Amino acid sequence: MSLDNNLSKILIIDFGSQFTQLIARRIRELGVFSEIVSHKKINKKLIKKQNIKGLILSGGPLNVYEKDKFNFDKNLLKIGIPILGICFGHQILSKTLGGKVKKSNHREFGLAEIKKVSNSQLTKNFFNNKNKNNVWMSHADQVSKMPINFKIIASSKNSKLTIIENVKEKYYGVQFHPEVTHTNKGKILLRNFLFFICKVKKNWSSKDQKLKLINQIKEQVGNNKVICGLSGGVDSSVVAQLISKAIGKNLTCIFVNNGLLRKNEEAQVVKTFKKKLKINLVYVNAEKEFIKKLKNVSDPEKKRKIIGNLFIKIFERYAKKIKNVKFLAQGTLYPDLIESKSVTGSQTSKIKSHHNVGGLPKKMKLKLVEPLKFLFKDEVRKLGLELNLSKDIISRHPFPGPGLAIRMPGNITIHKLKILKEADYYFINELKKSHLYDKIWQAYAALLPVKTVGVMGDNRTYEYICLLRAITSEDGMTADFFNFSKEFMQSVSNQIINNIRGINRVVYDVTSKPPSTIELE
Ligand code: XMP
């Protein structure tokens, strides 16, 4: 699997590090295309078929002597392409080239100070004026004997061979993680590797991507028709706009209003895509159908299944009305695809059955168009700007497929939905007014299925609790709750209570993920 074999790139061989995706992102941020491939799936022959300018061997939870647990084709070292080994990658490179690796006497986890020993192109502008730098370590093993013809560039107190190189062969090894932000000037080290050592040219900007992707879509689709499930979120919006630029009226987007959307969302989607961007859009108002099917259902998994299944049914119903469709467009992203995700062999238990608008109607025998499958989320956002989508769409917080249904534990009623839409609207508006919206990864209001007693004026009230959630996160896999000021919380709480009938108490969720999840159900 590859975007384009002619495109020059840096290939990252993944040994299962939690930071592998970060390496790829950092390199792309530096303007160079990079791809990740599992150590199980790469060999010299495959490398030779592509235009690879540099190899990076990632970290990983393995030990270099556990040979049965990983593959490393020694021939990769003989192709003449510069190689940078990071953490485990440094150890496997060293061991393969005649060095030794052993358990560290002192494991290093977290920040460590390293000191320069010799000059190197790799570390140009990397050390401070005392020839030191703080780097992020995470290792229990270390290189204990230098591989043949290498020299030391930097050492830490606990590991002498922290940065090593063999300039002639263009082999470089670092025991720490330059890709994580905690490593001071880590990006400079990666930049040096790319531009001084691999001598690669910049080839990865939003403009490059836009042109390349539009051409690819034209090539793949030809004069055939494409349908696309549009949710109004950033991924499906970017997909729709890309395909529309490539094939114009041969694209039809289907937007299903399931009644579980945020306030005014359906009107905004129709206004943007149909009126402003002039995209063929079929608007399906299926509010009643969804609410009817969800009546008296309070089990979270049942809700998700009902919504997912009904969505497929309705999507198929409308898709069939469009004649001669050959392709279905989806907003699949690179992290969904990376083959080596389970390289460590860990099988995560199923927490929730996620439902997204794409990828559903397999039975329809349509071929897939997945223009974003080589992009990370932040790249999709930049591409969206390049495609003239409004900032409102681009920087929108993620919104789950099952929508407000999973922000309303218990049964779903039109009355409760109305209350929740208003509460969410006040919260999000206040975040925008206070310039906090873009600092937060995701924020929403939820309606809890309990009523509590309050007093308003001189009267007793007995109404619902509104829960507010706001988190910071890199990718939604882990999250921390956002720290609001008392004034902000007070203002939101007052607005919700004063303006919305049906809520008399506002609470803030102060749990991280884990142990909680971001959504309530
Ligand atoms: P959780 O609740 O699993 O959410 O911590 C992680 C991220 O995923 C979003 N989410 C979904 N997105 N379909 C989606 O497209 C779903 O069924 C779904 N469930 C959760 C959630 O909003 C958060 O951003």
Residues whose N, C-alpha, C, O or C-beta is under 5 A from the ligand:
A	BS01	XMP	S353 H354 H355 N356 P398 F399 P400 G401 P402 G476 T517 I518 E519
